[in-house]
């Protein structure tokens, strides 16, 4: 995951197939997956049914800091929510932005989507912070 090594303690007596499978599932995905035509199929077929999208302009000078905070928040929900980056500058992502009824003037925004029932919520924001992402996710989960 994101060039960060994670190890499962195999010396522990309580490691079974279920725990090993969970470890692999939690660590096989990047903390944040960039949405594009290549990754779209994998995103839709993910075992995680809850997707959180950060819809932002990758060319913005604020982008590196937004992503740092978004990744930090993703760490808190690993294995529960699939964190996705949607670059609002890509023409191929216009349908995704319009799906959440957002205009470019409302970006950056967070959009959370529960795949099975298509329940969703959107939060426009000026600044991405770990706390705001965490609060938004927790409210939706409740």
N, C-alpha and C positions, 0 to 999 in steps of 0.2 A: 504494500500500500504506500503510494507516494514516496518510494525509495526509503522507507523507514522499516527496519527489520522488527518483526514481532516473533517471539518464540513461545511455543506451547511446552510447558514442563512435562515431558514424557516420563519422568521418574515418579510422578505422582500416581498413587494407586487408584485414584478416582477418575482417571482418564478413560473414557469409553468411546465408542463410535459416535454417539450423539454429541459429546463434548468436542470431539475432534472435528466433526462436521460443522458445528457452530463456529468454532475457531476459524476454520477455512472460509466459511461464508462471510464472517465479519471482516476478514482481512483480504478477501480476494478483490474487492472493489476499491477504487480510489476513494479518498474521503470526499472529493468533489469530482463528479464526472461532467466533462463539457459536452453539452448537447449539440450534435450536428448530425448530418445524414448518416454518417458511419456509425455513430454510437446510439442512434435512435432505437434501433431494433433491440439492442442489449438493454437499454433503459426500460423499454416496454415489457421485456421478458424477465425483468429482474424479480427475484423472489420477494423483494421489499415492495409492498403495495402502496406505501406512503412516499410521495416525492415532494421535496422542497426545492423550488427553483429560485435562484437568484438571477433576475433578469437585469442585466447591466451592460454598459458600454465598456468593452475591453480596452478601448483607446483612451478612456478617461484617465487623467492623472491620479485619480483616487482609486483606480482599479486595484493596484497591488495591495493597498491597505484593506480594501473591502474583502479581497480574497483571503488575506491572512486571517481576518476575523471570522469569515465564513467557514474556513477550514477548521478553526478552533472550535466553532460551534458544532461542526459536523462530528468532531471527536466525541462530543457529549451524547450524540444520538446514533452512534455507530451500531449497525445491526437492526435499527428501528426505522430509520428514515433514509432514503436515498437522496443525497444532496447533489443538485445539478446546477451547472452554470449555463445560462443562455445568453449568448452575445447578441445584444439588441441591434448591432450593426450588420449582422448577416441577413441577407435577403431570405435565405432558407428558414430563418427563425421568425419571420413576420407572422406566420400562422399561429405559432405558439404564443406570441405576445397578444395577438388578437383573440385567441381562445380564452384568455383571462380578462378580456375586455379592457386592456390597457393601451394607453397612447404613449408615444415616446416622451411626451412632456411629464408623464407620471413615473418615469423611471429614474433611479433604480427602484425595484420592487421585489418583494418576496411573494411567491405564489406557492401554496401548498395544495396538493392534489392526492386524493385517495382513489386509486385506480378502480377497485371493484364497483363502487357506487358513484364515481365521478364527483364526489363531494369536494368542494374547494373553498379556499379563502385567499384573499390578497391583502397585502400590506405594502403601501407605498412608503418609502422612507428616504430621508436625506442622507443618513449615514448608517452603514451596517455596523452593528455592535453584537458581540457575543450574547449579551443580555437580551437585546431585542429579538434576536433570532430564537433564543431559548424560550422566551416568554411566548412568542408567536407559535412555536411548535407545541409547547405545553398546553396552551389554550386550545389548539386544534385537537390534540390528543384527548383532552378531557371531553 
